[in-house]
């Protein structure tokens, strides 16, 4: 494009990929079978976003040339990022919000029997189930195993729906959020039902008058339900308006693990769902107050203070239910907050401060051999180490807490009956020092550990413990070959600290680090540079050094290691913040409900309070009585809520880190918070009751 090099995300797909997912290019065409061959694969399809940002939606982009990995490609189409309606169902373009450029997969002339890393996608024939298709595919897999046992032994095929593939990792988080929303909705409904009862009690004379004038119970119920529905719809409209203003901030909270979160918006389907939910809940929770009030018998001479004990019990039960449900949410939010705190304070095994990271991907067209790539990174690291302000520089196949999970099996020398598994990583000299990973035994990689040197590895402390116990493993050998020869043995030269693949893992996985110069299983590495102070201050110099080696190589995905590490907390942080927000709303609603009931009860008992004060009761006695009544409701709600929370917290167990579902500290803190807020809510009605003027009240009576 005649500009400086830029790293973009890409995906290799077969010619039938877009047809399978039900997507047609919005410009140009899709790939053809001919373009799946290496000689004809220099074509590309742009994503809509990339077309918009880099070509300003130029309608004549089809046919233009684009240099990818050092080789010119012809743009043949533009694929839409958004959902398309195909065949009566909504289909989503997989990875449509992250892929910039699509290219045809260049199948080799000879079948790639070893390519078990590839994923397939297919559309089922109508009437065929996933289980049936999987059984048929495994029949084929068994045939391949018989024909090519060296590469296909014990390989089987597992099928799952595309929807399941997209949402499976996010499902627990979504279910927790759905449960939190459901609890808040339930609390709000109970609150409204209670307030309707309170409001309706003051209208009993009005309802009695309507009944005396001929209005039947059905008509009274219809009137009360209509009022309830109109009130709920007004609240629902306000809620939709608030949601429309706040939903855009969801990605900012760090919900990167939620698929397509950045595309979530308030549309017609959401408004319809909100309307139906509002309608159903208003009818369901407005029916009880309507039936009770419409069935009440009351003479015109009755006063408000003649409320029955049954009515008080109903209102009290509603308050207890609100408090109990609020406790469940508060405990859940507390456990998730404790998890986030524990994750952020755990020892990471590396030092993320003052480290800059970036990805470098040498194209195969200019670096066809692995040795070429290894020499490039060797020279690059050497140049970076000479930049003023740089303390150490290195490169590796991945960064800590990145979720990296490439594995292989190996056996220790002299123990052919023992087979272990481990993560495998590649690193250059300086990698461990740049990351701040301390050595436990031995040494790290040096320049002498090149392609001509004996094969050497560094292992982490977890692997050393699993394989050799408390022994120092330096000098021992291992092999990942099932039938190793003399050339297949790797000598352990060092042991480094444990670093988890994900901070929420219970412990680090066994890991092996290989010198990149001795085994290039990947063509791209992440460069890590430790600086004396601000890591971004050396970025310009690093780009200059890279351009001096290869002006067409971009320094991509530049970020500080602190930012990279912080992103590992995005999922727990997103869940913790949202559940805390829902718990705060639930607590507010429960406190409002308690305040309303206590305040209304005080207003009903004004005459009784006046009589007590007239015969000698003090203001503190009145305050104590009101608070004790509130305390009984709160205590009952807390007990029921904690029981419910202990049951519900089991569903969060897989999301918790270093905290038990029945964590006593969380239960105590939640109880104190609820007790303090309800005490404050009850003080207003209690003080108002203590200020009753006995003479004035009795004179009015």
C-alpha positions, -999 to 999 in steps of 0.1 A, spaced: 0 0 0 31 23 -2 31 28 36 51 17 66 47 -20 74 18 -29 96 8 -61 113 -27 -73 107 -47 -103 118 -53 -129 92 -69 -163 87 -64 -190 61 -96 -207 50 -107 -231 23 -128 -220 -7 -160 -233 8 -157 -215 42 -178 -185 34 -206 -206 18 -206 -229 49 -211 -200 73 -238 -184 50 -218 -152 42 -215 -136 8 -188 -110 2 -203 -75 1 -179 -66 -27 -162 -89 -52 -162 -127 -48 -151 -155 -26 -122 -179 -31 -122 -207 -57 -109 -242 -56 -81 -233 -79 -69 -207 -54 -63 -234 -28 -31 -244 -46 2 -227 -36 8 -213 -70 -26 -195 -72 -31 -186 -35 -19 -149 -38 -54 -135 -34 -71 -119 -3 -105 -109 10 -106 -79 33 -128 -76 64 -153 -47 63 -136 -30 92 -102 -32 75 -117 -19 42 -132 10 61 -102 20 81 -74 14 55 -93 20 22 -120 45 34 -146 21 18 -133 26 -17 -157 7 -40 -129 1 -65 -107 -18 -40 -113 -51 -58 -84 -58 -81 -58 -37 -61 -26 -52 -49 -18 -57 -12 16 -69 0 12 -96 27 42 -114 42 64 -98 16 44 -111 -14 18 -92 -35 -18 -104 -32 -48 -93 -53 -78 -82 -34 -108 -102 -47 -135 -92 -22 -147 -76 10 -164 -97 37 -190 -81 61 -183 -81 98 -218 -79 110 -246 -105 113 -263 -115 81 -297 -131 78 -294 -162 57 -319 -190 51 -343 -178 78 -316 -180 106 -291 -155 119 -255 -166 111 -224 -151 125 -191 -148 107 -166 -166 130 -138 -142 141 -154 -115 119 -146 -88 144 -109 -98 147 -98 -109 113 -85 -82 89 -75 -102 59 -87 -136 47 -65 -158 24 -71 -192 8 -54 -221 26 -27 -234 2 -32 -271 3 0 -289 -7 1 -313 -36 8 -341 -12 -18 -346 16 -8 -330 49 -12 -361 70 3 -344 101 -19 -313 101 -40 -322 131 -39 -285 142 -64 -275 115 -101 -270 124 -129 -278 101 -163 -262 97 -193 -277 80 -230 -273 76 -251 -304 85 -276 -319 62 -312 -312 74 -323 -339 98 -287 -351 106 -277 -347 142 -242 -337 155 -239 -372 170 -247 -389 137 -222 -367 118 -195 -373 144 -200 -411 142 -196 -409 104 -165 -387 107 -149 -412 131 -155 -440 106 -133 -420 82 -108 -413 110 -105 -451 117 -98 -457 80 -71 -431 80 -56 -446 111 -54 -480 94 -38 -465 63 -15 -441 80 -8 -454 115 24 -433 119 5 -400 120 -31 -409 127 -29 -435 155 -55 -428 182 -68 -396 165 -105 -391 167 -129 -363 156 -152 -343 179 -180 -322 165 -197 -293 182 -221 -266 171 -206 -233 160 -227 -216 187 -212 -239 213 -177 -232 201 -182 -194 203 -199 -192 237 -186 -222 257 -158 -203 275 -181 -174 282 -211 -195 293 -203 -196 330 -198 -158 331 -230 -152 312 -250 -176 334 -237 -158 366 -247 -124 351 -281 -138 341 -286 -151 376 -276 -117 391 -300 -99 368 -328 -123 376 -323 -117 413 -323 -80 409 -355 -82 389 -371 -104 415 -361 -80 443 -375 -51 423 -408 -70 417 -411 -79 454 -404 -43 463 -430 -30 440 -456 -55 452 -449 -45 488 -452 -8 479 -485 -15 461 -498 -32 492 -488 -2 513 -503 22 489 -534 1 485 -540 -1 523 -545 37 523 -571 33 495 -593 7 512 -620 32 519 -619 42 482 -622 6 472 -650 0 497 -669 29 482 -664 16 447 -676 -18 458 -706 -3 475 -715 15 443 -716 -18 424 -680 -25 412 -674 -62 414 -642 -78 425 -631 -86 390 -634 -49 380 -614 -38 411 -587 -63 403 -585 -51 367 -582 -15 379 -554 -23 403 -536 -45 378 -538 -18 351 -523 7 375 -495 -18 383 -488 -25 346 -487 12 337 -463 18 366 -441 -11 355 -440 0 318 -429 35 329 -401 20 349 -392 -4 321 -389 25 296 -367 43 320 -346 12 324 -342 7 287 -331 43 284 -305 39 311 -293 6 295 -289 24 261 -266 49 278 -246 24 298 -242 -6 274 -215 11 254 -193 10 284 -194 -27 288 -163 -34 267 -144 -8 288 -150 -29 319 -128 -56 304 -152 -81 290 -129 -94 263 -139 -130 271 -175 -123 261 -179 -130 224 -190 -100 202 -195 -78 233 -185 -48 213 -214 -54 190 -240 -55 218 -266 -27 214 -302 -19 223 -322 -29 193 -358 -39 186 -355 -74 200 -340 -61 233 -368 -36 236 -394 -63 229 -379 -86 255 -378 -58 280 -415 -50 273 -426 -86 276 -406 -91 308 -420 -60 323 -455 -70 313 -453 -105 327 -436 -95 360 -460 -66 366 -490 -89 362 -474 -117 382 -464 -95 412 -493 -71 409 -519 -99 412 -513 -106 449 -518 -70 461 -548 -66 437 -565 -98 450 -559 -89 487 -570 -53 484 -601 -61 462 -612 -88 486 -609 -67 518 -640 -58 536 -640 -24 553 -666 -1 566 -664 36 559 -658 43 596 -627 22 598 -594 39 603 -560 31 587 -547 18 620 -571 -11 619 -548 -30 595 -550 -68 601 -521 -89 614 -522 -109 583 -515 -79 561 -485 -70 583 -472 -105 579 -474 -104 541 -455 -71 540 -429 -84 565 -425 -116 544 -419 -94 513 -392 -74 531 -375 -106 544 -375 -120 508 -359 -88 495 -332 -89 522 -325 -126 516 -322 -122 479 -299 -92 484 -277 -113 507 -273 -139 480 -261 -112 455 -239 -95 481 -222 -128 490 -216 -136 453 -202 -102 446 -180 -105 478 -166 -138 467 -158 -126 432 -142 -94 446 -121 -115 469 -110 -136 439 -100 -105 420 -80 -92 449 -63 -126 454 -54 -128 417 -39 -94 417 -18 -100 448 -5 -134 439 32 -138 431 34 -139 393 68 -155 391 81 -127 369 85 -89 372 62 -70 348 74 -35 357 94 -15 331 91 -42 303 81 -35 267 68 -63 245 61 -65 208 56 -92 182 79 -97 152 67 -121 124 93 -126 96 76 -136 63 86 -169 48 92 -153 15 123 -136 28 132 -160 56 125 -194 40 147 -214 64 144 -217 102 181 -207 105 174 -175 87 147 -166 112 169 -176 142 198 -154 129 174 -125 124 162 -127 160 198 -131 173 208 -99 155 176 -81 166 181 -89 203 217 -78 201 207 -45 186 180 -39 211 205 -46 240 226 -17 228 197 9 229 203 34 257 180 27 286 177 -10 279 187 -33 307 180 -67 290 164 -79 258 152 -113 246 125 -130 226 102 -160 232 72 -178 218 48 -164 243 43 -140 272 33 -150 308 -4 -152 315 -12 -154 278 -31 -186 280 -5 -204 259 -11 -242 260 11 -260 235 20 -294 249 41 -325 242 50 -357 259 85 -366 270 104 -392 290 133 -388 313 165 -406 304 167 -441 320 129 -442 327 113 -453 295 82 -465 314 76 -429 327 58 -405 303 52 -369 313 35 -340 297 47 -304 296 41 -270 280 68 -263 255 82 -228 248 110 -213 227 133 -186 239 164 -167 230 193 -156 254 181 -128 275 145 -138 276 144 -149 312 163 -118 324 141 -95 304 109 -110 320 125 -110 355 121 -148 358 147 -158 385 169 -189 381 165 -216 407 193 -238 395 219 -238 367 220 -211 340 199 -196 313 205 -197 275 236 -181 261 248 -173 226 268 -206 226 235 -225 227 232 -222 189 222 -247 162 256 -263 163 257 -269 201 244 -299 219 206 -298 225 198 -280 258 167 -270 276 156 -250 307 127 -264 327 105 -247 353 104 -257 390 71 -275 386 85 -299 360 117 -305 380 96 -314 411 72 -337 391 100 -356 374 130 -355 398 115 -346 431 138 -325 453 169 -333 432 187 -307 412 179 -317 376 208 -299 359 227 -324 338 198 -348 334 184 -355 300 149 -359 285 134 -367 251 101 -361 235 106 -389 210 89 -422 217 120 -441 205 148 -417 211 182 -420 195 214 -403 206 204 -371 188 169 -369 204 182 -362 240 180 -327 255 202 -318 285 187 -297 313 210 -267 319 188 -247 342 156 -244 363 135 -211 363 106 -200 385 71 -211 378 49 -189 357 12 -198 353 -4 -199 318 -33 -180 334 -33 -163 368 -64 -181 379 -48 -215 375 -44 -234 407 -7 -240 400 18 -236 371 19 -264 346 52 -283 339 71 -263 313 102 -268 290 120 -239 274 140 -247 242 166 -224 225 149 -209 195 181 -214 175 179 -252 180 142 -257 173 121 -232 153 86 -246 154 72 -211 151 81 -182 128 71 -154 151 84 -144 185 75 -119 211 103 -95 219 107 -85 255 128 -55 265 135 -45 301 143 -8 306 156 14 334 125 35 336 96 42 312 96 13 287 77 33 260 105 59 260 128 35 240 101 25 215 113 49 187 148 36 191 137 0 189 117 7 157 148 23 142 170 -8 151 144 -31 135 142 -10 104 179 -12 101 177 -49 99 146 -51 77 126 -20 68 96 -41 59 92 -58 93 67 -41 116 70 -41 154 35 -52 161 12 -55 192 34 -31 212 25 -31 249 40 -29 283 41 -62 301 22 -45 329 -7 -39 305 -4 -74 291 -5 -89 326 -34 -66 336 -55 -79 307 -53 -113 322 -76 -100 349 -102 -87 324 -126 -116 329 -125 -117 367 -126 -79 368 -156 -77 344 -176 -103 364 -166 -87 398 -176 -52 388 -209 -61 372 -220 -84 401 -210 -57 426 -231 -32 407 -260 -56 407 -255 -63 444 -255 -26 451 -288 -21 433 -302 -51 451 -291 -37 485 -306 -3 476 -339 -18 466 -340 -40 498 -332 -10 520 -359 11 503 -384 -17 508 -375 -20 545 -377 18 549 -411 19 533 -425 -8 555 -411 6 587 -422 41 578 -457 30 570 -460 9 601 -450 39 622 -476 60 605 -502 34 614 -492 32 650 -490 70 656 -520 69 680 -505 39 700 -471 56 702 -488 88 714 -506 69 742 -474 52 753 -456 85 754 -485 101 773 -482 75 801 -444 79 804 -426 62 776 -393 79 766 -382 88 731 -354 62 734 -379 36 742 -399 43 711 -367 44 689 -357 10 704 -390 -6 697 -390 6 661 -354 -6 656 -361 -39 673 -389 -45 648 -366 -37 620 -339 -59 635 -362 -89 636 -370 -85 598 -333 -81 590 -322 -110 611 -347 -133 595 -337 -121 560 -300 -125 568 -304 -161 580 -325 -171 550 -302 -152 527 -270 -168 540 -285 -203 536 -294 -194 500 -260 -178 494 -242 -210 506 -262 -230 481 -258 -205 453 -221 -200 459 -214 -236 448 -222 -225 413 -193 -199 415 -168 -224 429 -150 -229 395 -146 -191 392 -131 -186 426 -94 -183 434 -80 -190 468 -113 -184 485 -139 -209 495 -176 -206 486 -184 -205 523 -157 -179 531 -165 -167 567 -149 -133 562 -172 -126 532 -203 -137 551 -193 -115 581 -186 -84 559 -218 -88 540 -238 -92 572 -222 -60 586 -229 -41 555 -265 -51 554 -270 -45 591 -254 -10 589 -274 1 559 -307 -12 572 -300 4 606 -295 38 588 -327 32 568 -347 25 600 -334 54 620 -355 79 600 -388 64 608 -377 56 644 -367 92 651 -399 105 635 -419 82 658 -400 95 688 -410 131 680 -448 124 681 -466 150 702 -489 130 724 -514 158 732 -517 170 696 -521 135 682 -548 125 707 -566 157 702 -567 151 665 -581 116 672 
